[in-house]
């Protein structure tokens, strides 16, 4: 009849002596298995597997059952029979260092989840887990530290990892961070409390993506060349913000020079980068050709004074075509070439209206 005991002998936890597997059921039933722990437990007996299962069925709970030492197929079959007779196949997890014992359980009761205990890691834990149909691979903590990557390997294969025997809260924290699924401990009450506290911890939230907007410029605005908007950005959750005008980098919070931009639509983009990712915002504006804007270009052009005077006279008289021809003729001579190019283009647009 299967009995429940941690040690291979009854010496430490009972008033008897000798290997447990050398004693009969009647001899085990007569042993005091409680006095060693505390006087209040005097007379407690070494439980049979059936008694343990009956107690769990009544009180609630599950059983992590280790088959200790070599067992024959018939001996494993008796263990399986007791579990099934108690109606507890859905509440028992079987583990063992003995590969043969787990093979017997796999063959006799494939519905029982199984775990392979190991003092050192197998060369290929995933392969042996597949061979035995394991629900969990159960190495010692010391063994796991030699190859912590095995946790991810097993998880990819759909196998959990249960570590034994860990009694340190600091190590529980490290193992949780490493992705370990379960811990075997001598301090179950403390571990249960630690788990409860861990479950109630504030869950770290991923950084929020940054938010950004373009400042100093209204999206959809129409501006003439006399205006000088100061373009910048406002952002949250960003380590860096970059501004571009039509794809070319520009400095933030600097006046935007509209005198040499082509007439038409332009786009300012602000791109923010932060711990939570990237974000971008745009503001589209239109450079409109107006006499006022063209006058501003001429007066700030750096052209020779007589050229500015001539051009301003033509502008005042709305002589757009002559103005364009004269500016084109004087480009690079009395009028800087970049300015002349803008003046010619704007005068021709005004002439066509």
C-alpha positions as CSV (number, residue, x, y, z in Angstrom):
1,X,0.0,0.0,0.0
2,X,1.6,3.4,-1.0
3,X,2.4,5.7,1.9
4,X,3.4,9.4,1.9
5,X,6.9,10.2,3.4
6,X,9.6,12.6,2.3
7,X,12.6,10.6,3.5
8,X,13.8,7.2,2.4
9,X,13.8,6.1,6.1
10,X,11.4,6.7,9.0
11,X,14.2,7.6,11.4
12,X,13.9,11.5,11.3
13,X,10.1,12.0,11.4
14,X,8.8,9.0,13.4
15,X,9.7,7.0,16.5
16,X,10.7,4.0,14.2
17,X,13.9,3.1,12.3
18,X,14.7,1.7,9.0
19,X,13.9,2.2,5.3
20,X,10.2,2.9,4.8
21,X,10.1,0.4,1.9
22,X,11.3,-2.3,4.2
23,X,8.4,-1.9,6.6
24,X,4.9,-3.4,6.3
25,X,1.8,-1.4,6.3
26,X,1.0,-2.6,9.8
27,X,4.4,-1.5,11.1
28,X,4.0,1.9,9.5
29,X,0.5,2.3,11.0
30,X,1.9,1.9,14.5
31,X,4.5,4.6,14.2
32,X,4.2,8.1,15.9
33,X,4.9,10.6,13.1
34,X,4.0,13.8,15.0
35,X,6.0,14.0,18.2
36,X,9.2,15.1,16.5
37,X,7.5,18.2,15.2
38,X,5.5,19.3,18.3
39,X,3.7,17.7,21.3
40,X,0.4,18.7,19.8
41,X,0.9,16.3,16.9
42,X,1.7,13.3,19.1
43,X,0.1,10.2,17.6
44,X,-0.1,11.5,14.0
45,X,0.4,8.6,11.6
46,X,2.4,8.2,8.4
47,X,-0.5,8.7,5.9
48,X,-1.3,6.3,3.1
49,X,-1.7,7.8,-0.3
50,X,-5.4,7.0,-0.1
51,X,-5.8,8.8,3.2
52,X,-3.9,11.8,1.8
53,X,-6.1,12.0,-1.3
54,X,-9.3,11.6,0.8
55,X,-8.2,14.5,3.0
56,X,-7.4,16.7,0.1
57,X,-10.7,15.9,-1.6
58,X,-12.5,16.9,1.6
59,X,-10.5,20.0,2.5
60,X,-9.6,21.1,-1.0
61,X,-6.2,21.4,-2.6
62,X,-4.0,19.6,-5.0
63,X,-1.2,17.1,-4.6
64,X,2.3,17.4,-6.0
65,X,3.2,13.7,-5.8
66,X,6.8,12.5,-6.1
67,X,7.5,8.9,-6.9
68,X,10.7,8.4,-4.9
69,X,13.2,5.9,-6.0
70,X,12.9,3.0,-8.5
71,X,9.5,1.5,-8.8
72,X,8.2,-1.4,-10.9
73,X,5.4,-0.9,-13.4
74,X,3.1,-2.8,-11.0
75,X,4.0,-0.5,-8.1
76,X,3.3,2.6,-10.3
77,X,0.1,1.0,-11.4
78,X,-1.0,0.7,-7.8
79,X,-0.3,4.4,-7.2
80,X,-2.3,5.2,-10.4
81,X,-5.2,3.0,-9.2
82,X,-5.4,4.7,-5.8
83,X,-5.5,8.1,-7.5
84,X,-8.2,7.0,-9.8
85,X,-10.2,5.3,-7.1
86,X,-10.2,8.6,-5.1
87,X,-11.4,10.5,-8.2
88,X,-8.4,12.8,-8.0
89,X,-6.8,12.5,-11.4
90,X,-7.5,16.2,-12.1
91,X,-5.9,17.2,-8.8
92,X,-2.7,15.3,-8.8
93,X,0.6,16.2,-10.5
94,X,3.2,13.4,-10.6
95,X,6.9,14.1,-10.6
96,X,10.0,11.9,-10.2
97,X,13.7,11.7,-10.8
98,X,13.0,8.3,-12.2
99,X,12.5,8.3,-16.0
100,X,11.1,4.8,-16.0
101,X,8.5,5.8,-13.3
102,X,7.3,8.6,-15.5
103,X,7.2,6.4,-18.6
104,X,4.9,4.0,-16.6
105,X,2.7,6.9,-15.6
106,X,2.5,8.1,-19.2
107,X,1.5,4.7,-20.4
108,X,-0.9,3.8,-17.5
109,X,-2.5,7.2,-17.0
110,X,-1.7,9.7,-19.8
111,X,-4.3,12.1,-18.2
112,X,-2.0,12.7,-15.2
113,X,0.4,15.7,-15.7
114,X,4.0,14.7,-15.2
115,X,7.2,16.5,-14.3
116,X,10.8,15.3,-14.5
117,X,13.0,16.2,-11.5
118,X,16.6,16.9,-12.2
119,X,19.7,17.8,-10.2
120,X,21.6,18.7,-13.4
121,X,20.1,19.7,-16.7
122,X,19.8,17.2,-19.5
123,X,21.7,17.9,-22.7
124,X,18.4,18.5,-24.3
125,X,15.5,19.2,-21.9
126,X,13.1,19.9,-24.7
127,X,13.7,16.5,-26.3
128,X,13.3,14.5,-23.1
129,X,10.2,16.5,-22.2
130,X,8.7,15.5,-25.6
131,X,9.7,11.9,-25.1
132,X,8.0,11.7,-21.7
133,X,5.1,13.9,-22.6
134,X,6.0,16.2,-19.7
135,X,3.8,19.1,-18.5
136,X,6.8,20.5,-16.6
137,X,10.6,20.1,-16.5
138,X,11.7,20.5,-12.8
139,X,15.4,21.2,-12.3
140,X,17.1,22.3,-9.1
141,X,17.7,26.1,-8.7
142,X,21.4,25.5,-8.9
143,X,21.0,23.6,-12.2
144,X,18.9,26.3,-13.7
145,X,21.5,29.0,-13.0
146,X,23.9,27.2,-15.3
147,X,21.6,27.6,-18.3
148,X,18.8,30.1,-17.6
149,X,17.9,30.2,-21.3
150,X,16.3,26.8,-21.0
151,X,13.2,28.5,-19.6
152,X,12.5,30.1,-23.0
153,X,13.5,26.9,-24.8
154,X,10.9,24.9,-22.9
155,X,8.2,27.5,-23.1
156,X,8.6,27.5,-26.9
157,X,7.9,23.8,-26.8
158,X,4.9,24.3,-24.6
159,X,6.5,22.9,-21.4
160,X,6.5,24.6,-18.0
161,X,9.4,24.9,-15.7
162,X,9.2,24.2,-11.9
163,X,12.3,24.8,-9.8
164,X,13.3,23.2,-6.5
165,X,13.9,23.9,-3.6
166,X,14.0,27.7,-3.2
167,X,13.4,29.3,0.2
168,X,14.6,32.9,-0.4
169,X,12.2,35.7,-1.3
170,X,15.0,37.4,-3.2
171,X,15.4,34.3,-5.3
172,X,11.7,34.0,-5.8
173,X,11.7,37.5,-7.3
174,X,14.6,36.6,-9.6
175,X,13.0,33.3,-10.8
176,X,9.7,35.1,-11.4
177,X,11.6,37.6,-13.6
178,X,13.3,34.8,-15.4
179,X,9.8,33.4,-16.4
180,X,9.8,30.3,-14.1
181,X,6.3,28.9,-13.8
182,X,6.4,27.3,-10.3
183,X,8.6,27.0,-7.2
184,X,9.0,24.1,-4.8
185,X,9.8,25.4,-1.3
186,X,10.1,24.5,2.4
187,X,8.3,27.8,3.1
188,X,4.9,27.4,1.4
189,X,3.0,29.8,3.7
190,X,5.6,32.5,3.1
191,X,5.6,31.8,-0.7
192,X,1.8,32.0,-0.8
193,X,2.0,35.4,1.0
194,X,4.7,36.6,-1.4
195,X,2.5,35.4,-4.4
196,X,-0.5,37.3,-3.0
197,X,1.5,40.5,-2.6
198,X,3.1,40.0,-6.0
199,X,-0.3,39.6,-7.6
200,X,-1.5,42.9,-6.0
201,X,1.6,44.9,-7.0
202,X,1.1,47.8,-9.4
203,X,1.7,46.4,-12.8
204,X,4.3,48.5,-14.6
205,X,2.8,50.3,-17.5
206,X,4.7,50.7,-20.8
207,X,5.7,54.2,-21.5
208,X,3.0,56.2,-23.2
209,X,3.8,57.1,-26.8
210,X,4.9,60.7,-27.2
211,X,2.5,63.5,-28.2
212,X,3.7,66.4,-30.4
213,X,2.2,69.4,-32.2
214,X,3.6,72.2,-34.4
215,X,3.5,75.6,-32.7
216,X,3.7,79.1,-34.2
217,X,1.9,78.1,-37.4
218,X,-1.8,77.4,-37.9
219,X,-2.5,74.3,-40.1
220,X,-4.0,75.5,-43.3
221,X,-2.7,79.1,-43.0
222,X,-2.1,81.3,-46.0
223,X,0.9,83.6,-45.6
224,X,2.6,86.2,-47.8
225,X,6.3,86.8,-48.0
226,X,6.2,89.7,-45.6
227,X,5.3,87.4,-42.7
228,X,7.9,85.6,-40.5
229,X,6.2,82.9,-38.4
230,X,8.3,81.5,-35.6
231,X,7.9,77.8,-35.9
232,X,8.5,75.4,-33.0
233,X,7.0,72.3,-31.3
234,X,5.3,71.3,-28.1
235,X,5.8,67.6,-27.0
236,X,5.2,65.3,-24.1
237,X,6.9,62.0,-23.4
238,X,9.7,62.8,-25.9
239,X,13.5,62.9,-25.5
240,X,14.0,64.6,-28.9
241,X,11.9,66.5,-31.4
242,X,13.1,67.3,-34.9
243,X,11.5,69.9,-37.2
244,X,11.6,69.8,-41.0
245,X,10.2,72.0,-43.8
246,X,9.3,70.1,-46.9
247,X,11.7,67.3,-45.6
248,X,14.7,69.6,-44.9
249,X,15.7,70.1,-41.3
250,X,15.0,73.5,-39.8
251,X,15.9,75.1,-36.4
252,X,13.1,75.3,-33.8
253,X,11.8,78.7,-32.6
254,X,13.5,80.6,-35.4
255,X,11.7,82.9,-37.8
256,X,10.7,81.1,-41.0
257,X,12.0,83.1,-44.0
258,X,9.3,83.0,-46.6
259,X,11.1,85.3,-49.1
260,X,12.8,82.6,-51.1
261,X,10.2,79.8,-50.8
262,X,8.3,78.8,-54.0
263,X,4.7,80.0,-54.0
264,X,2.3,77.4,-53.0
265,X,1.9,74.7,-50.3
266,X,4.6,73.7,-47.8
267,X,4.6,71.3,-44.9
268,X,6.3,71.7,-41.5
269,X,6.7,68.3,-39.7
270,X,7.5,67.8,-36.1
271,X,8.7,64.3,-35.2
272,X,9.1,63.3,-31.6
273,X,11.1,60.3,-30.3
274,X,10.6,59.0,-26.7
275,X,10.7,55.8,-24.6
276,X,7.1,55.0,-25.8
277,X,7.9,55.2,-29.5
278,X,7.6,58.0,-32.1
279,X,4.9,60.5,-33.1
280,X,4.7,63.2,-35.7
281,X,2.5,66.2,-36.4
282,X,2.3,68.4,-39.5
283,X,1.2,71.9,-40.3
284,X,0.5,72.8,-43.9
285,X,0.7,76.4,-45.1
286,X,0.5,78.2,-48.4
287,X,2.8,81.0,-49.5
288,X,0.6,83.4,-51.4
289,X,1.9,85.9,-53.9
290,X,0.8,89.4,-53.0
291,X,2.1,92.9,-53.9
292,X,2.8,93.5,-50.2
293,X,4.8,90.3,-50.0
294,X,6.7,91.2,-53.2
295,X,7.5,94.6,-51.9
296,X,8.9,93.1,-48.8
297,X,11.2,90.9,-50.9
298,X,12.4,93.9,-52.9
299,X,13.0,96.1,-49.9
300,X,15.0,93.4,-48.1
301,X,16.7,91.9,-51.1
302,X,20.2,93.4,-50.8
303,X,19.9,94.7,-54.4
304,X,21.5,97.9,-55.4
305,X,19.5,101.0,-54.4
306,X,18.7,102.1,-57.9
307,X,17.5,98.6,-58.8
308,X,15.2,98.6,-55.8
309,X,13.9,102.0,-56.7
310,X,13.2,101.0,-60.3
311,X,11.4,97.8,-59.2
312,X,9.3,99.5,-56.5
313,X,8.2,102.1,-59.1
314,X,7.0,99.3,-61.4
315,X,5.3,97.5,-58.5
316,X,3.5,100.7,-57.4
317,X,2.1,101.0,-61.0
318,X,1.2,97.3,-61.2
319,X,3.6,96.9,-64.2
320,X,4.1,93.2,-63.5
321,X,5.4,92.1,-66.9
322,X,8.0,94.8,-67.2
323,X,9.0,94.2,-63.6
324,X,9.6,90.5,-64.4
325,X,11.6,91.3,-67.5
326,X,13.7,93.9,-65.8
327,X,14.5,91.6,-62.8
328,X,15.4,88.8,-65.1
329,X,17.8,91.0,-67.0
330,X,19.4,92.3,-63.8
331,X,19.7,88.8,-62.1
332,X,23.2,88.4,-60.7
333,X,24.2,92.0,-61.6
334,X,22.3,94.6,-59.6
335,X,19.9,92.0,-58.0
336,X,21.1,88.9,-56.2
337,X,20.2,85.9,-58.4
338,X,18.1,84.0,-55.8
339,X,16.1,87.1,-55.1
340,X,15.7,87.8,-58.8
341,X,14.3,84.3,-59.3
342,X,11.6,84.9,-56.8
343,X,10.7,88.4,-58.1
344,X,10.4,87.1,-61.6
345,X,8.1,84.2,-60.6
346,X,5.9,86.3,-58.4
347,X,5.6,89.2,-60.9
348,X,4.5,86.7,-63.6
349,X,1.9,85.2,-61.3
350,X,0.6,88.7,-60.5
351,X,0.6,89.5,-64.3
352,X,-1.6,86.5,-64.9
353,X,-4.3,87.5,-62.5
